[in-house]
Amino acid sequence: MLKLYQREGCPASAKVRRLLEQHGIAYQAVPVAKLGSERTEVQALEGLDNAEVPVLVDGSRAIQGSDAIADYVTQTQKTSAFGDPVYGLTKRLPNTKYGDAVGAVKAALATEGFGVLTEIDVRATLKKKIDADFRNYIILGACNPPLAHQSLTAELAIGLLLPCNVVVTEEDDGTAVVSAIDPVKMFSVVNRPDIEPLAKDVGAKLRRVLAALS
């Protein structure tokens, strides 16, 4: 497993953690001291001239610096087929298969007051309509009635953006990935600053849904 020598309060370390997590790459985080002179574990690594973090260790190779690590990960590591869309809130479930994830997502949505109004089985639909093979992929149309009512009351045409879509699909290795539309990004097209707090409220609920998944 990859090892990441890092500090929790270090922006460069946080950048690398996000990169690895976004691509579903397993790693062991190794916390280091704040002072470089006290980072004996980093100083012991071969090929480094200083004790700056982050440092990613892959076998006998140590890669130092967030930019160098990003390049290394892109070139050598298996990354996510789904990616990390800027308009989505995405979580990978490396220990969960697709079929189990669908039920878990529905249950987590319910705890935050979301009902599932629509379900589109993309794989089955493409096979039936155009005889095309595709990976398991379902689009859930999630709706929180009180929040939907507030949105429609404030902007009648906002129904064009409802319900909030949540995708459950699988990576090439069969593990599940879940992504929900980012309400703040979605509602930005309305250009109504007074609606932004509502979008943030919906986003907070969807983030809690993702956080409940494991």
C-alpha positions in Angstrom: 0.0 0.0 0.0 1.1 3.5 -0.7 2.3 5.6 2.3 1.7 9.3 2.5 4.0 11.3 4.9 1.9 14.4 5.7 0.6 16.9 8.1 -3.1 17.5 8.7 -2.7 21.3 8.7 -0.6 21.4 5.5 -2.4 22.6 2.4 -0.1 20.6 0.1 -0.7 17.5 2.1 -4.5 18.1 2.0 -4.2 18.5 -1.8 -2.6 15.1 -2.2 -5.1 13.4 0.2 -8.0 14.7 -1.9 -6.3 13.5 -5.1 -5.8 10.0 -3.8 -9.3 9.8 -2.3 -11.0 11.2 -5.4 -9.4 8.5 -7.5 -10.2 5.8 -4.9 -6.5 5.0 -4.3 -5.8 3.3 -1.0 -3.0 4.7 1.1 -1.7 4.9 4.6 -1.4 8.3 6.1 1.7 8.8 8.2 1.6 12.0 10.3 4.8 13.8 10.8 6.1 16.5 13.2 5.5 20.2 12.5 9.3 20.9 12.5 11.3 19.5 9.7 14.2 18.8 12.1 12.0 16.4 14.0 10.7 14.4 11.0 13.1 11.5 11.5 10.9 9.1 9.5 11.1 11.4 6.5 14.8 12.0 6.9 15.3 8.3 6.8 13.8 7.9 3.3 16.3 7.4 0.5 16.6 9.9 -2.3 15.4 13.0 -0.5 17.4 16.1 0.2 15.1 17.6 2.8 12.2 16.7 5.1 9.5 18.6 3.4 6.1 17.0 3.1 4.0 15.6 1.5 6.0 12.6 0.5 4.4 9.6 -1.2 6.2 6.3 -0.9 5.5 3.5 -3.4 7.7 0.5 -2.6 11.2 1.8 -2.6 10.4 5.0 -4.4 9.7 8.3 -2.6 8.1 11.2 -4.4 8.2 14.6 -2.8 5.9 17.6 -3.3 2.3 17.8 -4.3 2.9 18.5 -8.0 5.4 15.7 -8.4 3.0 13.3 -6.6 0.1 14.3 -8.8 2.2 13.6 -11.9 3.3 10.2 -10.5 -0.3 9.2 -9.6 -1.5 10.2 -13.1 1.2 8.2 -14.8 1.4 5.1 -12.7 -1.8 4.5 -10.6 -5.1 3.1 -11.6 -7.5 6.0 -11.4 -11.3 6.2 -11.4 -13.3 5.6 -14.5 -16.0 8.0 -13.1 -13.6 10.8 -12.3 -14.3 13.7 -10.1 -16.8 16.0 -11.8 -16.8 19.6 -10.5 -20.6 19.7 -10.6 -20.9 16.6 -8.4 -20.5 15.4 -4.8 -18.7 12.1 -5.3 -17.7 9.3 -3.0 -16.1 5.9 -3.8 -17.0 2.8 -1.8 -14.0 0.5 -2.3 -15.5 -2.2 -0.1 -19.0 -2.1 -1.5 -20.4 -3.7 -4.7 -22.9 -1.9 -6.9 -25.9 -3.9 -5.9 -25.4 -3.3 -2.2 -24.7 0.4 -2.8 -28.0 1.1 -4.5 -30.0 0.0 -1.4 -27.6 1.8 0.9 -28.0 5.1 -1.0 -31.8 4.9 -0.9 -31.7 4.3 2.8 -29.3 7.2 3.4 -31.4 9.5 1.3 -34.4 8.7 3.4 -32.7 9.6 6.6 -32.3 13.2 5.2 -35.9 13.4 4.0 -35.4 12.5 0.4 -37.7 10.3 -1.5 -36.7 8.7 -4.8 -39.2 9.8 -7.4 -37.6 8.2 -10.5 -35.1 5.4 -11.2 -33.4 5.1 -14.6 -31.5 1.9 -15.1 -29.1 3.2 -17.8 -27.6 -0.2 -18.5 -31.0 -1.9 -19.0 -32.3 1.0 -21.0 -29.4 1.2 -23.4 -29.5 -2.6 -23.9 -33.2 -2.5 -24.7 -33.2 0.5 -26.9 -30.0 0.3 -28.9 -28.6 -3.1 -27.9 -25.5 -1.4 -26.4 -23.6 -2.8 -23.5 -22.8 -0.6 -20.6 -21.6 -0.8 -17.0 -24.2 -0.9 -14.1 -25.4 2.6 -13.8 -28.6 3.9 -12.2 -29.9 7.5 -11.9 -32.0 8.2 -8.9 -34.2 11.3 -8.9 -34.2 12.4 -5.3 -36.7 14.9 -3.8 -37.0 16.5 -0.4 -40.6 17.8 -0.5 -40.2 20.7 2.0 -37.1 22.0 0.2 -38.6 21.4 -3.2 -41.7 23.4 -2.2 -39.4 26.3 -1.0 -37.5 26.2 -4.3 -40.7 26.2 -6.4 -42.3 29.0 -4.4 -39.2 31.2 -4.8 -38.7 30.4 -8.5 -41.6 28.6 -10.3 -39.4 27.6 -13.3 -36.9 25.8 -11.0 -38.7 22.6 -11.7 -36.5 22.4 -14.8 -33.7 21.5 -12.4 -35.6 19.1 -10.2 -35.4 16.5 -8.8 -31.8 16.2 -7.6 -30.0 13.4 -9.5 -27.9 10.9 -7.6 -25.9 8.4 -9.7 -24.8 5.0 -8.5 -22.4 3.2 -10.8 -19.3 1.0 -10.6 -15.6 1.3 -11.3 -13.8 -1.1 -13.6 -13.0 -3.4 -10.6 -16.7 -3.7 -9.8 -16.7 -1.5 -6.7 -19.3 1.2 -6.3 -19.1 4.9 -6.7 -21.9 7.4 -5.8 -22.3 10.9 -7.0 -24.9 13.5 -6.3 -25.5 16.8 -8.2 -23.9 19.7 -6.4 -27.0 21.9 -5.7 -24.9 25.1 -5.4 -23.4 24.5 -8.9 -26.8 23.5 -10.3 -28.8 26.4 -8.9 -26.1 28.9 -9.9 -27.7 29.0 -13.4 -30.8 30.5 -11.8 -28.7 33.6 -10.8 -30.8 34.2 -7.7 -28.5 35.0 -4.7 -31.6 34.7 -2.4 -31.9 31.0 -3.3 -28.2 30.2 -2.6 -28.8 29.5 1.1 -31.5 26.9 0.1 -29.1 25.3 -2.3 -26.4 25.1 0.4 -29.0 23.5 2.7 -29.7 20.8 0.1 -26.0 20.3 -0.5 -25.4 19.8 3.2 -28.0 17.1 3.3 -26.5 15.3 0.3 -23.1 15.5 1.9 -24.4 13.8 5.0 -25.9 11.1 2.7 -22.5 10.4 1.2 -20.8 10.5 4.6 -23.2 7.9 5.9 -22.1 5.4 3.2 -19.1 3.1 3.8 
